[in-house]
C-alpha cells in the first residue's frame, strides 16, 4: 500500500468512520493509527489473524463504498480547489455538511 492510498483510506475513515461498528473502528484505529500489526491486534482481541485481516479488508471496502455512493470527500475536495474567497468555501462546506439547514 502506498502512502497516498493510506492517506485516502484514513481520510475516508475520518469522514465515514462513525458508520462503522465499534469493533471495526477499533481494529482500524489499532492498525492505522496505533500501527499495530495484524498479529498484535489478533492477540489483543483473542481472534485469529485471518479474522482481523478480513475485518480490515471489509472496513476499507465499506469506506470506499460509502464514498462511491455519497461522493462527500470528492465534493469537499472540489470545493477546496475552487478559486473563490475562503469564506465562501467555508459556507459551501457548511451547506454540504448540512449545518446551515439543521440536518
ROKE-960107 format. One record per residue (C-alpha): residue number from 1; residue in three letters; chain; x, y, z. Coordinates in steps of 0.1 Angstrom, whole numbers, plus 2048, in hexadecimal, padded with zeros to 3 digits. Each point is the difference from the previous one (the first is absolute). Example, Ala and Ser with C-alpha at 12.3 -4.5 7.8 and 13.67 -1.06 7.14 Angstrom:
# residues 2
REC  seq  type  mol  east  north   up
REC    1   ALA    A   87B    7D3  84E
REC    2   SER    A   80E    822  7F9
# end
This chain:
# residues 103
REC  seq  type  mol  east  north   up
REC    1   UNK    A   800    800  800
REC    2   UNK    A   80E    822  7F6
REC    3   UNK    A   800    81E  817
REC    4   UNK    A   7E5    811  7EA
REC    5   UNK    A   7E9    7E2  803
REC    6   UNK    A   805    7FF  825
REC    7   UNK    A   7F8    825  803
REC    8   UNK    A   7E1    7FC  7EA
REC    9   UNK    A   7F4    7E3  816
REC   10   UNK    A   806    815  820
REC   11   UNK    A   7ED    81D  7F0
REC   12   UNK    A   7E3    7EA  7F8
REC   13   UNK    A   801    7F3  824
REC   14   UNK    A   800    823  80E
REC   15   UNK    A   7E1    807  7EB
REC   16   UNK    A   7EC    7E0  803
REC   17   UNK    A   80F    7EE  81E
REC   18   UNK    A   7E1    807  815
REC   19   UNK    A   7ED    7E9  7E9
REC   20   UNK    A   816    7E2  809
REC   21   UNK    A   7FA    7E9  81E
REC   22   UNK    A   814    805  820
REC   23   UNK    A   815    7E1  7F9
REC   24   UNK    A   807    80C  7DD
REC   25   UNK    A   80B    822  80C
REC   26   UNK    A   816    7EF  81B
REC   27   UNK    A   812    7EA  7E7
REC   28   UNK    A   804    81C  7E8
REC   29   UNK    A   80E    818  81A
REC   30   UNK    A   817    7E6  80E
REC   31   UNK    A   80E    7F8  7DD
REC   32   UNK    A   801    822  7F0
REC   33   UNK    A   805    818  81E
REC   34   UNK    A   811    7EB  81B
REC   35   UNK    A   815    7EE  7E5
REC   36   UNK    A   7F9    7DD  80F
REC   37   UNK    A   806    7E2  7EA
REC   38   UNK    A   7E4    7E8  7F7
REC   39   UNK    A   80F    7E7  818
REC   40   UNK    A   801    819  81D
REC   41   UNK    A   7DC    809  7FA
REC   42   UNK    A   7F6    7DC  7FE
REC   43   UNK    A   811    7F9  821
REC   44   UNK    A   7F0    81E  811
REC   45   UNK    A   7DD    7F6  7F5
REC   46   UNK    A   806    7DB  803
REC   47   UNK    A   7F5    7F9  7DC
REC   48   UNK    A   813    7F1  7E2
REC   49   UNK    A   817    815  7EA
REC   50   UNK    A   7E9    7F7  7E3
REC   51   UNK    A   7E2    80E  812
REC   52   UNK    A   813    821  805
REC   53   UNK    A   80B    801  7DC
REC   54   UNK    A   7DD    7F9  7F4
REC   55   UNK    A   7F2    81B  816
REC   56   UNK    A   819    81A  7F4
REC   57   UNK    A   7FA    7F7  7DC
REC   58   UNK    A   7DA    803  806
REC   59   UNK    A   804    822  811
REC   60   UNK    A   814    80E  7E2
REC   61   UNK    A   7E6    7F2  7E8
REC   62   UNK    A   7E4    810  815
REC   63   UNK    A   811    821  801
REC   64   UNK    A   806    800  7DA
REC   65   UNK    A   7DC    7F6  7FA
REC   66   UNK    A   7F3    81D  816
REC   67   UNK    A   815    818  7EB
REC   68   UNK    A   7F5    7F0  7E0
REC   69   UNK    A   7DC    806  809
REC   70   UNK    A   802    822  812
REC   71   UNK    A   81F    811  7F0
REC   72   UNK    A   804    815  81F
REC   73   UNK    A   826    800  801
REC   74   UNK    A   801    807  7DA
REC   75   UNK    A   7E8    81D  804
REC   76   UNK    A   814    80F  81C
REC   77   UNK    A   820    7FD  7EC
REC   78   UNK    A   7F0    812  7E3
REC   79   UNK    A   7F4    81C  816
REC   80   UNK    A   824    805  80D
REC   81   UNK    A   80D    802  7DD
REC   82   UNK    A   7E8    81C  7F6
REC   83   UNK    A   810    822  7FB
REC   84   UNK    A   7E8    812  816
REC   85   UNK    A   803    812  821
REC   86   UNK    A   807    7EA  81E
REC   87   UNK    A   7E0    80C  812
REC   88   UNK    A   7EB    7F4  7E3
REC   89   UNK    A   812    7DE  800
REC   90   UNK    A   7F7    7FD  825
REC   91   UNK    A   7DC    808  7F9
REC   92   UNK    A   7FE    7E6  7E4
REC   93   UNK    A   810    7E6  817
REC   94   UNK    A   7E7    809  81C
REC   95   UNK    A   7E3    7FB  7E7
REC   96   UNK    A   80F    7DF  7F4
REC   97   UNK    A   803    7F5  825
REC   98   UNK    A   7DC    80B  805
REC   99   UNK    A   809    818  81C
REC  100   UNK    A   7EC    81D  7F1
REC  101   UNK    A   7E1    7EC  7FE
REC  102   UNK    A   800    7EE  821
REC  103   UNK    A   806    7DE  7F0
# end
